[in-house]
Amino acid sequence: QVQLVESGGGLVQPGGSLRLSCAASGRIFSIDDMGWYRQAPGKQRDLVATITSSGMTNYADSVKGRFTISRDNGKGTLYLQMNSLKPEDTAVYYCNARYSTLGSRNLGVWGQGTLVTVSS
């Protein structure tokens, strides 16, 4: 019943920008840490950025200064602003959340992914 749905992916030229969104739904009491991960063909799923419930952020070195992670706690929505995109950023981007329901704590859920392609 608890779901994360990503949106905003697509095709963009190098140097361009995209904004990804991840909306949470279901009987969630609270959402704790959230993050964006990405996976390119033949590679492992890697962490891109994380954000705590209080807004503290962490970024992979490869995206520092170019990507910004943010969240709207009231809406249960996670965002990733992606600027100065490079072909190496091409991947399926997944959002992840740690959350609690009224009956359980520290549960985890993944979104289905959204494809970002950076190409001329």
N, C-alpha and C positions, 0 to 999 in steps of 0.2 A: 504493500500500500504506500509506503514511503518511497518517493521517487525524486531524482534529480534529472532535469531536462536541460541540455545545453542548446544554445542557438548562437548565431552570428558568424559561423564559419563561412568560408567561400574562397574564391580565387582573387588574389591581389598581387599587384606588381611589386618587385623589390622596392623598398623605401616607403611603401604604403602603410596603411593602418587598418586595423579591424578591432571591433569590440565584441568580446564574447560574453554571453550571459548564461547563468545557470540558476534555474528556479527550482526550489524545493517545495514539495507538496506532501500532504499526509498528516497523520496525527503526531506531529513533532512537538515536544514540549520545549526543547531548546536545541540550538545548533552551536556546537563548540568550534573546533578548528575546521577550516575549509581550505581547499587547495585546488590548484590546477596542475595537471600532469599531461604529458604528451608522449606519443608513441609513433615513431616512424617505421616504415617497413623494415623488418629484419633487426630491429633494435628493441631494447627493453623500454618499458614505460618509465619515464623519468619525471622527477618533480620539477615543476616550473616555478611555482610560487605558492606560499601558504599565508594564511591570515587567521589570527586568533579572534575570538569573540570580542575582544577589546580593541582590535584593530592593529595589533602588531604584525608586521609583515616580514617575510623572508623570501629571497629570490635566488634562483640558480644564477651562477656567474654569467652564463651565456645570455641572459636576458636583462641583467641589471642595467638600469638607465634607459631601457627601451620599453619594458612592460610595467604596468601598474595593476596590482590586484586590489580590489575593494569589495565591500559587502554592504548590503542594506539589511540590517538585522530585523527590522520590522517586516520586510517583505520576504525574508528568507532567501535572498538572491545574492549570488556571487558574480563578480565581473572581472574581466581581464582586458584592460586596454593595451593593445599591442601596436606600437609605433616602430618606425624604421625597420620594417620586416625584411628578413633575409631569406633566401632560398632554404637555408639550413633550418628555418623555423617550420618548414612544411612537416605536418604530422596530424594525426588525430588527437584532438585535445579533449581531455576528460576532466570533469570536476568531481571532487570527492568531499564528503562531509562526515564529520563525527557528530553524533547527535544523541539526544536522550528523549525517550517517551515518558509517559507517566509511570510506566512499569519497569522500564529498563534504562540503563545508562551506558554511555560510551559505545554506542552502536556505530556502524559504518555503512556507507552507501556510495555507489558510483553512478555517474550518469552514463548515457549510452555513447557519448562522444560526438564531436563535431569536427569535420575535416577542414583544415586550413592549408591552402596551397599557395605558395609564394613563387611565382614564376613570371618570366617575361613572355 
